Amino acid sequence: MSAVPRSEKPAGRFRRMLDRLSTSQEDLHSAELQEDSQAAGCSRICDCDDRQVVKVTGTLRTVTLRPRAGVPALEAELFDGTAPLDVVWLGRRSIVGIEPGRRLIASGRISMSHGRRVLFNPKYELRPLGQE
């Protein structure tokens, strides 16, 4: 005999289905990114502190070319479902594969700039297409 009455099992499945339907797409995407980060053995961005060496993963939300002190800089916002992280490649105007919607793993030393976490010139690994 099972410990849970049979009539309660459908209610559990029904409850999970209702929760999925009532949760926004953004919340579902955030939960998926957090699971991916944990599975890849990466730190959550919200847990990263100033001057800490980290390995993080997420989806690039935006990619822009913005000069810093007269030097070209490719800036991207990486989001892992917990917090955003600005990833900056100094001296670069573009990098093949760095585009909005692409997932990547980045590692380096976090710094804080204007209250935001920034990772300058990180080592990075693009996630294979099709895993987006």
N, C-alpha and C positions, 0 to 999 in steps of 0.2 A: 504494500500500500504506500502511496506517496504521501509526503508530509503536507503538501499543498493541495487543497481540494481542486478537483478538476475544473470547476466553474470559475476559479480565479485565474487560471492560465490565460484564457482569451482576453480577460480584462487587462492583464499585463501587456500582452501584445497590442491590444487596442490602445492602451495608454501610451506606449512607445510610438505607435503610428500617429496618434493625435499630437504628441509632443513634436514629432518631426514635421507634421503639417503646419503646426502653429509657430514653429521657429523660423525666423527670417533666413533668407539665402545667405546673408552676410554672417550670421551666427553659425550656420552649418559649415560655411567655408572656413571660418576661424577655427572651429572644432577640428576640421579635417587637417588644417595646417599645423595645429598643435600636436595632433597624433603623429603626423609626418615628422615633425621636429623630434619628438620623443623616440620614434622608431629609428631615426638616423643618428641618435646619440648626441644630439646638439643641445646647447643651452637655450632656454627660453629667453627671448630678447628682454622681456620685462624684468628678468632676474639679473641682467648684466649691469655691472657697475663701472664707473669711471676707472680707466687704466687697467682693466681686466682683460686678459687674453682669452678670447672666446672662439667657439665654432658655432655658427648659427645657420639656420636654413629657413627659407620662406619663398614667397612670391614677390617679384618686382611689381610694384604698383605703378610707379612713374619712373621715367628716365629722361633727364634733361641735360643740356649742355649749359653750364654756368661758369664763367671765368672767376677764378679766385686769385686776387692780387696780380691780375694781368696774365695769369697762366690758365690755359683751358682746363676745365675739369668736368668730367662726366659724372653726374650725380644720379643716384637711383634710390628709391625708397623701397626697402625690403620689409615685408610684413609676415610675421609668423603666427598670427592669430592672437598674440598677446600684446604686442606693441610694435611701433614702427622703428626702423633703424635706417639712417642715411648712410649709404655706401658711396664713397667718393674715390674716383680714380684721377689723380692729378696728372696733368700733361696729356690727357687723352681726350680726343674729340668724339670718338666712337669706339666700340668694341663689338665685334661680330658676336651675335647671340644675346647681347645685353639689350633686352627689350621688355616693355610692359607685358605682364602675364607669364613671364618665364620664371621657373623655379631654379634656385641655386643654393649652394652651400658656400658660405664665406667664413674665413677665419682671419683673425688679427687682433689688434689691441683697440678696445673701445675708448673713445674720448667723448667728453660732453661739450657741446657747442650750442649756446643759446637755449639751454634746457633740453636739447635733443641728443640722443645717442648717435655717434658718428663712427664709422669704420673707414679709415683712409688706406688706400692702396692695398686692399685685402688680397689674400690668396683666395681663389674662388674656383668652384667646380660647377659647371652648368649641369642641371639635371636633364636626363634624356627627354626629348620631345615625346609626347604620348603619355607621360606621367603627369601632365598638367591636369 
